[in-house]
């Protein structure tokens, strides 16, 4: 795997490595993003972050917020599968934004990027709510792959306040045990359904809450109804499990 870009900042060594057409962003040896120009599916945790969008009725998720963009692996599938009116992404690390724009080309997908601390940005935000909020906050210097922001009651309330009455909130945890130790494991008020998504490729536990009642069957049917996703599923590249929490 060839290194096509590298940089260092605050003790973190960043690299973009390329294998065939696939490019991957690493920080201190930990992979943070993956991009293939002709493929939506990565076969890893990034698929779990956009899959919950399929729990909602098509066309309902028009305003999307991504907290923690990384290299922007989420943006192409969000654009192609949802085609929302607005995608906004908040990213603390300017080098991640550089990679997203110059190495992964996310500028072509109509996303508004903001270089800011997500916690500060959320606390100061006073605009309209979002129909889909994806929170994927992991520190680039952290080789243990654990969350950069504690999922406590205050943070959960702030995130919930960003989500519209028909919306969905998605959060990434380094592992199931990390989720179970957090306040997020207590059934939150204001949500109709909750789900856990996982993949054999990694230990991450991705949790999704929906304002509207939904089911894992709905998501599976929508995957099958999409020709590209169904093909990736049949080939084993889209390998995920989903379990309803409530």
N, C-alpha and C positions, 0 to 999 in steps of 0.2 A: 504494500500500500504506500503510494508516494505522498510525501508532504508537499503540498502546493502553496501553502501560506502558513506563516508562523509569526508570532509576536509575543512580547512579554510585558506584563503590567502587574505591579503590586505583588510580586512573588509568584504570579500565575503564568505558566507557559501555555499559550494557545497554539493549536495546530489545526489546519484543515488538511485531512488526508483523503486521497482519492483512490478508488478502486473501480475500474471501469468507468461508468458514468456516475457512480455514487460518490458523493462527498460527505464527509463526517467531520464535525467540529469536536475537538477535544480540549479540555482544560486540565492541566496537570495529569494527563493520562486518562481522565474520565470523559466518556463520550456525552456530549450535551445536545447534539442535533444531528440530523441526517437528511440528505436531500438527493433525490433522483429526478432529473428533468422530465421523465416520461412515466413516473410511477407515483401513485398516491400513498401506497403502503410501504412502511419501513420494516414491518415484522417485529417491532419492539414497542416500548412504552408510548411513543408518540402517537401510535394508532389509537391507544386507549383514551387519549385526551380529546380527540375529535369524534370518536364513535358515539359518545352520549348525545351528540347533536341529532342523531337519528332516532332518539326517543320521542322527539317532538314532531308535530305535524309539519309536512313540507311547507316552506314559505313563512313560517311563524318566527324564525330566528333571524331578524333583520339587522339587529345591532349586536356586534360581537366585540368582546373585550378579552384580550390575552394579557395576563400579568406574568411576566417572565418569558420573553420571546425566544431567548437563546439564538440559534441560527435561523429560526423561522420555519421549522419542519411542519408546523401546523397550518401555515397559511395556504399552501396550494390545495390541500383537501377541503379546507373551509370554504375557499373560493369556489372550487369546482362543485362540491356537494350541496352547499347552501346558497352560494352567490348572494350573500347578504348586502344590504344597502351600505353598510359601514363595518369596517374592521379596524379596531384600534389596538395597538400593542404597546405596552409599557415595559421598558427594559433598562435596568440600571447600568449595565456594562456597555460602554461605547464600542468596545471591540466586538462584542456580540452583534451589535447593530451593523458594524462594518462588514462582518462576515455575512450576515443576513442579506445585506443589500448588494455587496460586491461579489461574494462567492456563491450565494444561493439565489440571488436575483429576485428577492421577494417584492421589490419595488414594482414589478410587472403585474402584481396581483391586487393592486389597489388597496394597500394597507397604510394607515397613518401610524407612524412610529413616534414614540415619545421617550426620550432618554431621561429617566427619573427613577427615584426610589419608589417602588410600588406601594409601600406602606404609607409614605408621605402623600403620594398621588391620590390614593384612595381616601385618605382622611380629609383631603382638601377638595375632592371632586364634588361639584354641586350641579351637574348636568342631568339630563334624562337617564333613566335606567337602561340596562342592556338586557337583551334577550338570552344571551349566552355569555357567561363569564368563565374563563379557563384560568385557573391559578396554578402556576407551575414554577414556584420560587425555590430554586436550589442555588447555593453559593458556588461559584466556579472554583474556589480554593478548597472546597470540602470534598476530600477523596472518599468519605464514608457514604456519600449519596444520601444525605438526610436534608430535611427541609431547612430553608434559611429563615423562615418566619414561623413562629410557634402557632399552631392551630388552636388558639385559646378562644374563650367566649367572646372577647372583645373583637378579635379579628374576624371571627365567624359572623358576628352581627354586622360588621362593616361590609363584608362581602355580600351578605344577604341583602343589605340595603341597596346594592348596585343592581340587583336582578329584578327584572320586570315581573308583572303578575302572571305571565305565561312562560317565564324563562327557566333556565337551567344553570346550575353552578357545578363546576367540575374542579376537583382539587387532587393534586398528586402527592402521594406519601411514599417515602423511601421503601417502606415495607408495611405489611399488615399490622405488625406489632406497634409501629409508630402511630398508625391511625388509631389503634385501640387504646393507646395511652393518652390520646389527645381528647379535647372537649368535643371534637367532631364525632366521636363515637357515641355520644349521647344523642338520642333521636331528637333532631332540632325541630322546633315549631315552625310552621309556615311552609312546609314542603309536603307535597302529596305522595311522592315516591322517592326512595333512595336505592342506589345500586353500587356494587363493587365490581370493578373490571380488573382483570389480570391477564398476563401472558407468560408462557413458560420461559420467554427470553430473559426475564429480569424479575427482581423481587418486588418491584413497585406495586402499590395498591392505589388505584385511581378510584375516587369516590365521586358519584354524581347524584345531585338532588334536583328534582323537577317540581315545578309549581303545579303542573298538570299531571294527573295520574297516567302512568305509562307502565310498560312491562318489557321484560327481556325479549319476549316473543316479537314485540313490535320492532325492536332493533334488529333482530335476526332476519325478519321478513324484509326489512328495508335494505339490509346488506345483500340479500339474495336478489332483490328486485333491481339492484344496480349492476349492470353487466361487468364493469371493471372490478368492483368489489367481490362479486360472486366468483369471478375468474381467479382473483388473488386468494380467495378462501379455498377454492378447489385445489389450487396449486400449493396450499399450505403456507403461503407467505403472510396471509392475514390470520393469525393464530391468537385467539382471545377467548376469554370466558367472561360471562356476566352473571352476577347473582343479585337477586333483589334483597335489599336489607329491610325494607318496610313498604 
